[in-house]
Amino acid sequence: MFEEIVVKRAAQHNLKNLDIRLPRNRLIVMTGPSGSGKSSLAFDTLFAEGQRRYIECLSTYARQYIEQMEKPNVESIEGLSPSISIEQKTIPSNPRSTVGTVTEIYDFLRLLFARAGTPHCPRCGRRVSSLTAQQILTRLLEGFSGQKVQILSPVIQGRKGDYQSLLERFQRKGFLRARIDGRFQELEEGIRLERSQRHNIEIWVDEVEVSHNSRQRLKEAVDKAMEISQGNLVVVEPEGKETFYSSSLICPVCEISLPELEPRTFSFNSPYGACPYCHGLGVLSTWSKGRRRFRNEAVCPQCGGSRLKKAALSVKIGEKDISQLSSLPAAALLEELSRLKFPSTKKMIGTRIVKEIQSRLNIMMELAMPYLQISRSSSSLSGGEARRVRLAAQVGARLRGILYVLDEPTIGLHQRDNTRLVSLLREIRDEGNSIIVVEHDEQTIRAADYILDLGPGAGEKGGSSVAEGDLRTILSSPSSLTSQYLRGEKCIPIPERRRKSREWITVKEASEFNLKNIDVRFPLSVFTVVTGVSGSGKSTLVYDILYKALCNTFYKAQKSPGQHRRIVGAEKLTKVVSVDQKPIGRTPRSNPATYTGVFTSLRHLFAMTRQSRMKGYSPSRFSFNLSGGRCEECRGAGSKKIEMHFLPDVFVTCDRCGGQRYNKETLSVRYKGKNIADYLNMTVDEAYDYLKTHPHLKRKLEIMKRVGLGYLKLGQPAPTLSGGEAQRIKLTKELGRKNAGQTLYLLDEPTTGLHFDDVRQLLEVLSALVNLGNTVMVIEHNLEVIKYADHIVDLGPEGGEKGGWVVAQGTPEEVTQVRKSYTGQYLKKVLYKKERKGAEKFSL
């Protein structure tokens, strides 16, 4: 059994033929400057290879349905386990995805209600009982007398398969017809069904004119139909009306039959459980009337937002239906489940399922999410919440012998809750798993069993191991930038003065989600940080209310802001900009040069050269997206995709252009001895030295250097950029605009993916934006950012229903004086500790 993960000559992206040995079954933290190669090693090498090896063990039939990962650029990896990753993914926008479906809690609730629920009549509310064959016969004789009805036996309902052998078996038994997917067909026709589609199959048993004279024939038809479908039958009247009968469930008063309880009965993603009016979404889209139209979502009038059919909602456990239980916050649901009592016949299975649900709910509690409702839509979660919900799903599975690779799990987590997260990671480790965490949080770094510090710089200057070992080894490293911050030799200094504002913008009576009808004042032309524990209402206030309302004011957008009375002071601003960490592009054709406008200026520069003017080349000649100048063999991509069917697709360098994207004629044009492909392959620092004589290009490249992106290649494909890099590129674009001030910039946890030193550079850039007369407002838990603020708005005191209040506001020093502010308590430790060695104050 391997005791180490041994990596030899890892060269993915900027890794410098890295040789490392990582201990198995330990909590390992990878840290280093942004762009130093942490994600390249953790995700693109270790996770990718672990998953690729596992998938290769599957059959070729199974592999064709799984997206396979490309083999990483590494000589060998030994001691690797099957891997699971939790990355900085975009929050799912699918309205059918909820906290319950992601964590599998709702799946277990469906199973609980199907196996231990008590059905009631949807009309009168009485408990539903089952019918015998004799009772069904009596009802047919009384209700269908004189009518010629067809008796069908439902044998398959909404399941995939071709069912050829099943149909042949019924044909051999003497059955002549079947209704398949609503259409009657003769069994002797040799019916062929699509294996990958869902089907409904009902065997035609008999057609009988109901009367007392045909009682015996009708009884035989009922008995036979219930025999082959295990207690169910469908009666079809001449005009097509259908009635379902079951030996399982029927109301004795209303005579309403219910289908057999299955997990899919309670699924809003299945036609067997979803409300037919809203199709399981729980809401209907409407447009508001008036001068300006907004798209609103109204609660479905038929299911009341529960998403389910009345039959599913009529099944109760402990006087509550599945919708009522799933609408409870995690803490309340945990308490409710502990009070459940099951009858002796259902006690064994009910108790086992409840135990599984409680296990997952306890993990949510440990990850500081007691306030999250199980029915809450995934798209409404903040980035940190979404990542921790995915972590809860993976941890809830309680796997062993797995390599977990996590990307900054502390993001979105208040300092108060970090200790609980570290304890949970140690629990996973103790169950026989290896954990690799890409992290910059000091508390998590200090709690690690083993630390790998990559660097020393970013991009081409990174990709090497600067220091590795336990905390003591790292702290003794003289060359590690991380250790310099951990030892206190370097730090992010506290500003010498706080900016004061004379003008404010106010949100009046904010009451969306858990906000308690609060009035919140935000100062303008300063740097404001909105803080508070996870779930206290920060994103709701800043994005759902303020941002959407200002977008409607400035851009005539059709957004639907969260509930509030009005915004006072919006006229003092001219625009609002959200700078998020979403990718700057989805395809390799998008890169830092195209996004920032450097590429446009560069193409114009090449079109002005003497060679271009002689040949009549315009700027479009130097675009790899347009025919004329690009290589037509690879259509400007630089590589060609070769489909390998049951193996991952392989990308090979284009043999005509050698990966340079352009044809020979275009590449023959040079500026300062370099062609257009050479410039795209340069880092920002290298390009600056060549292009600094051109003011427009110099300004944009200078800004990129200032935000710490000097290591990035101008043509680096957008999908390979980290979230922090994407956000700083967007900041570069904003800083490059002609600035008239009076702009509100909103950022949600901008320190995601940033090293201590990168945070310092980011704060300098944000400070530059404020100095131009703009307002910068960030949602953040990082104490180094919070201490740097001019003004703090602290929400809380807790998450969920116990949050939504303004706990404290003012300068960082003023917030530390508020006893009930958790932020203030932790900020006091950072703000008033002795000056660190080597730290220099600087004026804003």
C-alpha positions in Angstrom: 0.0 0.0 0.0 1.4 3.4 -1.0 2.0 5.9 1.8 2.8 8.8 -0.6 1.5 10.3 -3.8 4.6 10.5 -5.9 4.5 12.9 -8.9 7.3 12.9 -11.4 8.0 15.7 -13.9 4.6 17.5 -13.8 4.6 20.1 -16.6 1.0 21.0 -17.0 0.6 24.7 -18.0 3.4 26.6 -16.1 4.7 23.7 -13.9 8.4 23.3 -14.2 8.8 19.5 -14.5 7.8 19.3 -10.9 8.8 16.3 -8.7 6.9 16.1 -5.4 6.0 13.5 -2.8 2.7 14.2 -0.9 1.7 12.1 2.2 -1.5 10.1 1.8 -4.4 10.3 4.2 -3.3 13.8 5.3 -4.8 17.3 5.1 -2.5 19.0 2.6 -2.7 22.8 1.8 -1.3 24.1 -1.5 -0.6 27.8 -1.4 1.4 30.4 -3.3 0.8 33.6 -5.4 -2.1 33.7 -7.9 -0.9 32.0 -11.1 1.9 30.1 -9.4 0.5 26.7 -10.6 -1.6 25.5 -7.6 -4.7 24.7 -9.7 -2.5 23.3 -12.5 -1.1 20.8 -10.0 -4.1 20.1 -7.8 -6.9 20.1 -10.4 -5.4 19.8 -13.9 -2.9 17.1 -12.9 -3.8 15.2 -9.7 -7.6 15.3 -9.9 -7.7 14.9 -13.7 -5.4 11.8 -13.6 -7.3 10.3 -10.7 -10.6 10.7 -12.4 -9.2 9.6 -15.8 -7.9 6.3 -14.3 -11.2 5.6 -12.6 -13.2 6.2 -15.8 -10.8 3.9 -17.8 -11.9 1.0 -15.5 -15.5 1.3 -16.8 -16.8 -0.5 -19.8 -16.7 1.2 -23.2 -20.5 1.4 -23.2 -20.4 3.4 -19.9 -17.6 5.6 -21.0 -19.4 6.9 -24.0 -21.9 8.7 -21.7 -19.1 10.3 -19.5 -17.1 13.4 -20.4 -13.5 12.2 -20.2 -10.6 14.3 -19.1 -7.5 14.8 -21.2 -4.3 13.1 -19.9 -2.3 15.7 -18.0 1.3 16.6 -19.0 3.1 14.5 -16.4 5.6 11.6 -16.6 4.1 9.4 -13.8 1.9 9.6 -10.7 2.0 6.8 -8.1 -0.2 6.2 -5.1 -3.2 8.1 -6.6 -6.7 7.3 -5.5 -10.1 7.9 -7.3 -10.6 11.7 -7.0 -13.4 14.1 -6.4 -13.1 17.9 -6.9 -15.0 20.8 -5.6 -13.9 23.8 -7.7 -14.8 27.5 -8.2 -17.7 26.5 -10.5 -20.4 28.8 -11.7 -23.5 28.5 -9.5 -26.1 26.3 -11.4 -28.8 28.4 -13.0 -31.2 25.5 -13.5 -34.4 26.4 -11.6 -34.9 22.7 -10.8 -31.7 22.5 -8.8 -32.2 23.1 -5.1 -30.1 22.7 -1.9 -32.0 19.4 -1.3 -31.3 17.9 -4.7 -27.6 18.9 -4.6 -27.0 17.4 -1.2 -29.3 14.4 -1.9 -31.4 15.3 1.2 -34.5 15.7 -0.9 -33.8 12.3 -2.5 -33.8 10.7 0.9 -37.0 12.6 1.9 -38.7 11.2 -1.3 -37.7 7.7 -0.3 -38.9 8.3 3.3 -42.4 9.5 2.2 -42.6 6.6 -0.4 -41.8 4.0 2.2 -43.1 5.4 5.5 -45.6 8.1 4.5 -49.3 7.9 5.3 -51.5 8.8 2.3 -54.6 10.9 2.6 -57.4 11.9 0.2 -56.4 15.0 -1.7 -60.1 16.1 -1.6 -61.4 15.4 1.9 -58.2 14.7 3.8 -59.2 11.3 5.2 -56.6 8.5 5.4 -56.7 6.5 2.2 -57.2 2.7 2.3 -56.7 0.0 -0.3 -59.4 -1.8 -2.4 -59.8 -5.5 -2.9 -60.7 -7.0 -6.3 -64.2 -7.6 -5.2 -64.7 -3.9 -4.2 -63.3 -2.8 -7.6 -65.8 -5.1 -9.3 -68.7 -3.7 -7.3 -67.7 -0.1 -8.2 -67.5 -1.0 -11.9 -70.9 -2.6 -11.9 -72.4 0.4 -10.2 -70.5 3.2 -12.0 -70.3 1.9 -15.6 -73.5 -0.1 -16.1 -74.5 -0.2 -19.7 -71.2 1.1 -21.0 -68.7 -0.9 -23.1 -65.3 -0.4 -21.3 -61.8 -1.6 -22.0 -59.8 -3.2 -19.1 -56.1 -2.4 -19.3 -53.3 -3.6 -17.0 -50.4 -1.1 -16.5 -47.2 -3.1 -16.5 -44.6 -0.4 -17.3 -44.9 3.2 -16.3 -42.3 5.8 -17.4 -39.3 3.5 -17.6 -36.5 3.2 -20.2 -35.9 0.1 -22.2 -37.0 -1.7 -25.4 -39.1 -4.4 -23.5 -39.1 -6.7 -26.5 -38.9 -9.9 -24.4 -41.7 -8.6 -22.1 -44.1 -8.0 -25.1 -43.2 -11.4 -26.6 -43.9 -13.1 -23.3 -47.4 -11.6 -23.1 -48.0 -12.6 -26.7 -47.2 -16.2 -25.9 -49.6 -16.0 -23.0 -52.4 -15.2 -25.5 -52.7 -11.4 -25.1 -53.5 -9.7 -28.4 -53.0 -6.0 -27.9 -51.3 -3.4 -25.8 -51.5 0.4 -25.4 -48.0 1.7 -25.7 -47.3 5.4 -25.1 -51.0 6.1 -25.6 -51.4 4.2 -28.8 -53.0 0.7 -29.2 -50.8 -1.8 -31.1 -51.1 -5.5 -32.0 -48.5 -7.6 -30.3 -48.0 -9.7 -33.3 -46.7 -6.7 -35.3 -43.2 -7.1 -33.8 -43.1 -3.8 -31.9 -39.8 -2.1 -31.6 -39.2 0.5 -28.9 -36.4 3.0 -28.4 -34.2 1.8 -25.6 -33.1 5.2 -24.4 -36.7 6.7 -24.1 -39.2 6.3 -21.3 -42.3 4.2 -22.1 -45.8 3.4 -20.7 -47.1 -0.1 -21.5 -50.6 -1.3 -20.7 -51.7 -4.8 -21.7 -55.2 -4.9 -23.2 -57.1 -7.6 -21.2 -60.7 -7.4 -22.4 -63.5 -5.2 -23.7 -66.7 -5.8 -21.8 -70.2 -4.3 -21.8 -70.8 -3.8 -18.1 -74.0 -5.5 -16.8 -75.0 -8.1 -14.3 -75.1 -10.6 -17.1 -71.4 -10.0 -17.9 -70.4 -10.1 -14.2 -68.3 -13.2 -14.4 -66.4 -12.1 -17.5 -65.8 -8.7 -15.9 -64.6 -10.4 -12.7 -62.1 -12.5 -14.7 -60.9 -9.4 -16.6 -60.4 -7.5 -13.3 -58.6 -10.5 -11.6 -56.3 -11.0 -14.6 -55.5 -7.3 -14.9 -54.6 -7.0 -11.2 -52.6 -10.3 -11.4 -50.2 -9.2 -14.1 -49.7 -5.6 -12.8 -49.6 -6.5 -9.2 -52.8 -4.8 -8.1 -53.5 -2.0 -10.6 -55.9 -1.6 -13.6 -57.2 1.1 -15.9 -60.8 1.4 -17.1 -61.2 3.2 -20.4 -64.7 4.5 -21.3 -65.9 4.8 -25.0 -65.3 8.5 -25.1 -61.7 8.0 -23.8 -62.1 8.9 -20.1 -59.9 6.8 -17.9 -60.3 5.7 -14.3 -57.4 4.2 -12.3 -58.0 1.5 -9.7 -55.6 0.0 -7.3 -55.6 -2.7 -4.6 -53.4 -0.3 -2.7 -54.9 3.1 -2.1 -58.5 4.6 -2.5 -60.6 7.1 -0.4 -63.7 5.3 0.8 -65.8 8.5 0.7 -64.6 10.4 -2.4 -63.7 7.2 -4.2 -60.4 8.7 -5.4 -57.8 6.1 -6.2 -54.1 7.0 -5.7 -51.2 5.4 -7.5 -48.7 3.3 -5.5 -46.3 5.4 -3.6 -42.9 5.6 -5.2 -40.0 8.0 -4.8 -40.8 9.6 -8.2 -44.3 10.4 -6.9 -42.6 13.1 -4.9 -40.2 14.3 -7.6 -40.9 17.8 -9.1 -38.5 16.7 -12.0 -40.8 13.8 -13.0 -44.2 14.0 -14.7 -45.4 11.6 -12.1 -44.9 14.0 -9.3 -44.6 17.5 -10.8 -47.5 20.0 -10.7 -48.9 20.0 -14.2 -49.7 23.7 -14.1 -46.1 25.0 -13.5 -44.3 21.8 -14.6 -42.6 21.5 -11.2 -41.1 24.9 -11.1 -43.3 26.3 -8.4 -43.5 29.7 -10.1 -45.0 31.2 -13.2 -43.3 34.0 -15.2 -45.4 37.2 -15.5 -44.7 40.7 -16.8 -45.5 43.7 -14.6 -47.7 46.4 -16.1 -46.9 50.0 -16.2 -44.5 52.5 -17.8 -41.6 50.1 -17.3 -42.1 46.4 -17.6 -40.3 43.9 -15.3 -40.3 40.1 -15.6 -41.7 38.8 -12.3 -42.1 35.3 -11.0 -45.5 34.6 -9.4 -46.2 31.7 -7.1 -48.1 28.9 -9.0 -51.8 29.2 -7.9 -52.3 25.4 -8.2 -49.5 24.0 -6.1 -48.8 27.1 -4.0 -45.1 27.0 -4.8 -44.7 23.4 -3.6 -43.9 22.2 -7.2 -45.9 18.9 -6.6 -49.2 17.3 -7.5 -52.0 17.3 -4.9 -51.6 13.5 -4.6 -48.0 13.8 -3.5 -48.9 16.6 -1.0 -51.6 14.4 0.5 -49.0 12.0 1.9 -48.0 13.0 5.4 -45.4 12.1 8.0 -46.0 13.5 11.4 -48.8 15.8 10.1 -46.5 17.4 7.5 -46.2 16.8 3.8 -42.8 16.7 2.0 -43.1 20.3 0.8 -43.6 21.6 4.4 -40.5 19.6 5.6 -38.3 20.7 2.7 -39.2 24.4 3.2 -37.7 24.2 6.7 -34.2 25.5 7.4 -31.6 22.8 8.0 -31.6 23.3 11.8 -35.4 23.2 12.1 -35.6 20.1 9.8 -33.1 18.4 12.0 -35.2 19.1 15.1 -38.4 18.0 13.3 -36.9 14.7 12.3 -35.8 13.9 15.8 -39.4 14.1 17.0 -40.8 11.7 14.4 -42.5 8.5 15.6 -43.2 5.7 13.1 -45.6 2.8 13.6 -44.0 -0.6 14.2 -44.5 -1.8 10.6 -42.5 1.2 9.3 -40.2 1.8 12.1 -37.1 -0.1 10.8 -37.0 1.4 7.3 -38.1 4.9 8.5 -35.4 5.1 11.2 -32.7 4.1 8.7 -33.7 6.8 6.1 -34.0 9.5 8.8 -30.5 8.6 10.0 -29.1 9.3 6.5 -30.9 12.6 6.3 -29.7 13.6 9.8 -26.1 12.8 8.8 -26.2 15.2 5.9 -28.0 17.9 7.9 -25.3 17.7 10.6 -22.7 18.4 7.9 -24.6 21.5 6.8 -24.6 22.6 10.4 -20.8 22.1 10.6 -20.4 24.1 7.4 -22.3 27.0 9.0 -25.5 26.6 6.9 -28.2 26.0 9.5 -30.3 28.7 7.9 -30.5 27.3 4.4 -33.9 25.8 3.4 -33.8 22.4 1.7 -36.1 23.8 -1.0 -34.0 26.9 -1.7 -33.0 27.3 -5.4 -29.3 26.7 -6.1 -29.2 29.8 -8.3 -30.0 32.1 -5.3 -26.9 30.9 -3.3 -23.8 33.0 -3.0 -20.6 31.6 -4.4 -19.3 30.4 -1.0 -22.7 28.8 -0.1 -22.8 27.0 -3.4 -19.3 25.5 -2.9 -20.1 24.4 0.7 -23.4 22.8 -0.4 -21.4 20.8 -3.0 -18.9 19.9 -0.2 -21.8 18.8 2.0 -23.0 16.5 -0.8 -19.6 14.9 -1.2 -18.9 14.5 2.5 -22.4 13.1 3.1 -21.5 10.1 0.9 -19.0 9.0 3.6 -16.6 7.5 1.1 -13.2 6.0 2.0 -9.9 5.8 0.1 -10.7 8.9 -1.9 -8.6 11.9 -2.9 -10.6 15.1 -2.3 -9.4 18.2 -4.1 -11.0 21.4 -2.8 -10.7 25.0 -4.1 -10.8 27.5 -1.3 -13.6 26.1 0.9 -13.3 29.0 3.3 -14.6 31.5 0.7 -18.0 32.9 1.9 -17.3 31.7 5.4 -17.0 34.1 8.3 -13.9 33.8 10.5 -16.1 32.6 13.3 -17.0 29.4 11.3 -13.5 28.5 9.9 -12.6 26.3 12.9 -15.7 24.1 12.3 -14.7 23.7 8.6 -11.2 22.6 9.6 -12.6 20.1 12.1 -14.8 18.7 9.3 -11.9 18.3 6.9 -10.0 16.5 9.6 -12.9 14.1 10.1 -12.9 13.3 6.4 -9.1 12.7 6.7 -9.5 10.4 9.7 -12.0 8.2 7.7 -9.1 7.2 5.4 -9.1 9.9 2.8 -6.5 12.3 1.4 -7.4 15.9 1.2 -5.7 18.6 -1.0 -6.9 22.1 -0.4 -5.9 25.1 -2.5 -6.1 27.8 0.1 -4.9 31.3 1.1 -6.6 31.5 4.5 -4.0 31.8 7.2 -6.0 29.7 9.8 -6.4 26.8 7.3 -2.7 26.9 6.3 -1.7 26.7 9.9 -4.0 23.8 10.5 -2.6 21.6 7.7 -0.6 18.4 8.2 1.5 19.2 5.2 2.0 22.4 3.2 3.2 22.8 -0.4 4.1 26.4 -1.3 4.5 27.0 -5.1 6.1 30.0 -6.7 8.2 31.9 -6.4 6.2 34.2 -8.7 3.3 33.7 -11.1 3.0 32.5 -14.7 6.5 31.7 -16.2 8.1 32.8 -12.9 6.1 30.2 -11.0 5.5 26.5 -11.2 8.3 25.4 -8.8 8.2 24.2 -5.2 9.5 27.0 -3.0 8.9 25.2 0.3 7.2 22.0 1.4 6.7 20.2 4.7 4.9 20.9 8.0 4.2 24.4 9.4 7.5 24.6 11.2 9.4 23.8 8.0 7.5 26.4 6.0 8.0 29.1 8.6 11.8 28.5 8.5 11.9 29.0 4.7 13.7 32.2 3.8 12.6 32.3 0.1 8.9 31.6 0.6 6.6 34.7 0.2 3.9 32.9 2.1 6.2 32.3 5.1 7.2 36.0 5.1 3.5 36.9 5.6 3.0 34.0 8.2 6.0 35.2 10.2 4.8 38.8 10.1 7.7 40.2 8.1 5.3 41.4 5.4 1.7 42.4 5.9 -1.1 44.5 4.4 -0.8 47.8 6.3 -3.6 49.7 7.9 -4.3 53.0 6.1 -3.1 56.1 7.9 -6.5 57.8 7.4 -10.0 56.9 6.5 -11.9 58.7 3.8 -15.0 60.6 4.8 -18.1 61.0 2.7 -20.4 63.9 2.3 -23.0 62.1 0.2 -24.9 58.9 0.7 -27.1 56.4 -1.1 -29.8 54.8 1.1 -31.9 51.6 0.6 -35.3 52.2 2.4 -37.2 49.4 4.0 -35.4 46.4 2.6 -37.3 43.2 3.3 -36.3 40.6 0.7 -35.7 37.1 2.1 -34.5 37.5 5.7 -33.9 41.3 5.7 -35.9 42.9 8.5 -37.4 45.9 6.8 -34.1 47.8 7.3 -32.9 51.2 6.1 -29.2 51.0 5.1 -27.0 54.0 4.3 -23.9 53.6 2.1 -21.4 56.4 1.8 -20.3 57.5 -1.7 -16.8 58.1 -3.0 -15.2 55.8 -0.4 -14.3 52.1 0.0 -17.1 50.3 1.7 -17.1 46.6 2.9 -20.3 44.8 3.6 -19.7 42.1 6.2 -21.5 39.5 8.4 -21.8 35.8 8.9 -22.9 33.6 6.1 -26.6 34.0 5.4 -27.0 37.3 7.1 -28.4 39.0 4.0 -25.3 40.6 2.4 -25.8 39.4 -1.2 -29.6 40.0 -0.9 -29.0 43.7 0.1 -26.2 44.5 -2.3 -27.1 42.5 -5.4 -30.8 41.5 -5.3 -31.9 45.0 -4.2 -29.3 47.8 -4.8 -27.6 46.5 -7.9 -30.9 45.4 -9.7 -32.6 48.7 -8.8 -29.7 50.8 -10.1 -29.5 48.8 -13.3 -33.2 49.6 -13.9 -32.5 53.3 -13.2 -29.4 53.7 -15.3 -29.8 51.2 -18.1 -33.6 50.8 -18.4 -33.0 47.1 -17.6 -35.9 44.8 -16.9 -34.6 43.3 -13.7 -36.9 42.5 -10.8 -35.3 44.0 -7.6 -35.8 42.4 -4.1 -38.5 43.9 -1.9 -37.8 47.5 -0.7 -39.6 50.8 -0.7 -37.2 53.0 -2.6 -33.5 54.0 -3.2 -32.6 57.5 -2.1 -29.6 59.2 -3.6 -29.2 57.3 -6.9 -29.0 60.6 -8.8 -25.6 61.2 -7.3 -24.3 58.3 -9.4 -24.0 57.9 -13.2 -23.6 54.1 -13.5 -23.2 50.8 -11.6 -20.7 48.1 -12.5 -20.6 44.5 -11.1 -17.0 43.1 -11.3 -17.4 39.4 -10.8 -15.2 36.3 -11.1 -17.1 34.7 -14.0 -14.9 33.7 -17.0 -14.1 36.5 -19.5 -14.9 34.0 -22.3 -16.0 30.4 -22.8 -13.8 29.5 -25.7 -10.0 29.5 -26.3 -10.5 32.2 -28.9 -11.1 34.7 -26.0 -8.0 35.9 -24.1 -6.7 38.8 -22.0 -5.6 40.7 -25.2 -9.1 40.5 -26.8 -11.0 41.3 -23.6 -9.0 44.4 -22.6 -8.8 45.8 -26.2 -5.0 45.4 -26.4 -5.5 43.0 -29.4 -7.5 45.6 -31.3 -4.7 48.3 -30.8 -2.1 45.7 -31.7 -3.8 44.8 -34.9 -4.0 48.4 -35.9 -0.3 48.9 -35.1 0.6 46.0 -37.4 -1.7 47.4 -40.2 0.3 50.6 -40.0 3.7 49.0 -40.6 5.4 49.6 -44.0 5.0 45.9 -45.1 1.2 46.0 -44.4 0.7 49.2 -46.3 2.6 47.9 -49.3 0.5 44.7 -49.3 -2.8 46.5 -48.5 -3.4 44.7 -45.2 -6.1 46.1 -42.9 -6.4 45.4 -39.2 -8.8 42.5 -39.9 -5.9 40.7 -41.6 -4.3 40.1 -38.2 -7.4 38.6 -36.6 -7.3 34.8 -36.1 -11.1 34.8 -36.1 -11.5 36.0 -39.7 -10.5 34.4 -43.0 -7.7 36.1 -45.0 -5.0 36.2 -42.4 -5.7 33.2 -40.3 -4.5 29.6 -41.0 -7.5 28.0 -42.8 -6.3 24.5 -41.9 -7.1 25.0 -38.2 -9.4 28.1 -38.8 -7.2 30.2 -36.5 -7.4 27.8 -33.5 -3.7 26.7 -33.6 -4.7 23.1 -33.0 -7.1 20.5 -34.4 -9.4 18.1 -32.5 -9.2 14.4 -33.3 -12.3 12.5 -32.1 -11.2 9.2 -30.4 -14.8 7.8 -29.9 -14.5 5.9 -26.6 -11.4 7.8 -25.5 -11.0 11.5 -24.8 -10.7 13.8 -27.8 -7.1 14.6 -28.6 -6.0 18.1 -29.6 -2.9 18.2 -31.8 -0.9 21.2 -33.0 -1.8 22.3 -36.5 0.9 21.0 -38.8 0.5 23.9 -41.3 0.9 26.9 -39.0 2.7 25.1 -36.1 0.2 26.4 -33.6 0.7 30.1 -34.6 -2.9 30.5 -35.9 -1.9 32.6 -38.9 -0.8 31.9 -42.5 2.8 32.6 -43.7 1.9 35.8 -45.4 0.5 37.3 -42.3 3.4 36.1 -40.1 5.8 37.7 -42.5 4.8 41.1 -41.3 6.9 42.2 -38.3 7.1 45.0 -35.8 10.4 45.3 -34.0 11.4 41.9 -35.4 8.3 40.1 -34.0 5.2 38.9 -35.8 1.6 39.0 -34.4 1.9 35.5 -33.1 5.0 36.3 -31.2 3.3 39.2 -29.4 0.3 37.0 -28.4 2.8 34.5 -26.9 4.5 37.2 -24.8 3.7 37.9 -21.2 2.4 41.4 -20.3 5.8 42.3 -18.9 7.6 41.3 -22.1 5.1 43.1 -24.4 5.3 46.3 -22.3 9.0 46.6 -23.1 8.3 46.4 -26.9 5.1 48.5 -27.0 5.7 51.2 -24.3 6.3 53.9 -27.0 2.6 53.7 -28.0 0.6 55.6 -25.4 -2.7 53.7 -25.9 -1.0 50.3 -25.5 1.3 51.4 -22.8 -1.6 52.6 -20.6 -3.5 49.2 -20.9 -0.4 47.1 -20.3 0.7 49.3 -17.4 -2.6 48.8 -15.7 -2.3 45.0 -16.2 1.1 45.1 -14.6 -0.3 47.2 -11.7 -3.0 44.6 -10.9 -0.3 41.9 -10.7 -1.0 40.3 -14.1 2.4 40.9 -15.6 3.0 37.2 -15.8 0.0 36.5 -18.0 0.5 35.8 -21.7 -1.5 38.1 -23.9 -3.0 35.2 -25.9 -3.6 32.8 -22.9 -7.0 31.1 -23.5 -9.8 32.4 -21.3 -10.9 28.9 -20.0 -7.4 28.5 -18.4 -7.7 31.6 -16.3 -8.5 31.4 -12.6 -11.5 33.3 -11.1 -9.1 35.8 -9.5 -7.3 36.4 -12.7 -10.6 36.9 -14.6 -11.7 39.4 -12.0 -8.5 41.4 -12.2 -8.7 41.5 -16.0 -12.2 43.0 -15.7 -10.8 45.5 -13.3 -8.1 46.4 -15.8 -10.8 47.0 -18.4 -12.6 49.3 -16.1 -9.5 51.2 -15.1 -8.6 51.6 -18.7 -11.8 53.5 -19.5 -12.0 57.3 -19.5 -13.2 57.8 -16.0 -15.6 60.6 -15.0 -16.1 59.3 -11.5 -19.5 58.8 -9.9 -19.5 55.0 -10.7 -20.5 52.4 -8.1 -18.3 49.3 -8.4 -19.7 46.1 -6.7 -17.5 43.1 -6.0 -18.4 39.8 -4.3 -15.5 38.4 -2.4 -12.8 39.7 -4.7 -10.0 38.0 -2.7 -11.1 34.5 -4.0 -8.0 32.8 -5.4 -5.6 35.6 -4.2 -2.5 35.2 -2.1 -1.7 37.7 0.7 0.6 39.6 -1.7 -2.1 39.6 -4.4 -4.7 41.0 -1.9 -2.3 43.9 -1.3 -2.1 44.7 -5.0 -5.9 44.4 -5.4 -6.5 46.8 -2.6 -4.2 49.3 -4.2 -6.1 49.0 -7.5 -9.5 49.4 -5.7 -8.1 52.4 -3.9 -7.1 54.0 -7.2 -10.7 53.6 -8.4 -11.9 55.4 -5.3 -9.3 58.2 -5.8 -10.9 58.9 -9.2 -14.2 59.8 -7.5 -15.8 56.4 -7.7 -17.5 54.3 -5.0 -16.2 50.7 -4.4 -18.4 48.4 -2.4 -17.3 44.8 -1.7 -18.8 41.8 0.2 -15.9 40.2 2.0 -14.9 38.0 5.0 -11.2 38.6 4.6 -10.1 40.6 7.7 -7.1 42.1 5.7 -9.7 43.7 3.4 -12.1 44.7 6.1 -9.4 46.5 8.1 -8.5 48.5 5.0 -12.1 49.9 4.5 -13.2 53.4 5.0 -16.7 52.3 6.1 -18.2 48.9 7.2 -21.8 47.8 7.1 -22.1 44.6 9.3 -25.2 42.5 9.0 -26.4 39.7 11.3 -26.2 38.9 14.1 -26.7 35.3 12.7 -27.7 33.7 9.4 -31.2 33.0 8.1 -34.2 34.1 10.1 -31.9 35.2 13.0 -30.1 37.6 10.6 -31.1 40.5 8.3 -30.4 43.3 10.8 -27.7 46.0 10.7 -25.5 45.0 13.6 -22.9 47.7 13.2 -21.7 50.4 10.8 -18.9 52.9 10.7 -15.2 52.8 10.4 -13.3 49.6 11.3 -12.3 51.2 14.6 -16.0 52.0 15.4 -17.2 48.5 14.5 -14.8 46.9 16.9 -16.6 48.7 19.8 -19.9 46.9 19.0 -20.0 43.9 21.3 -22.6 41.9 19.4 -20.7 42.1 16.1 -18.8 38.9 15.4 -16.9 40.9 12.7 -15.9 43.5 15.2 -14.6 40.9 17.7 -12.3 39.3 15.1 -11.4 42.6 13.5 -10.1 43.9 16.9 -7.5 41.1 16.9 -6.1 42.3 13.6 -6.5 46.0 14.0 -4.9 46.5 17.4 -2.0 44.0 17.3 1.5 45.4 17.4 3.0 46.7 14.3 4.5 43.9 12.3 8.2 43.9 11.5 8.9 45.5 8.1 5.4 46.8 7.5 5.1 50.2 6.0 2.1 52.5 6.2 1.0 54.3 3.2 -1.4 57.1 2.5 -4.5 56.7 0.4 
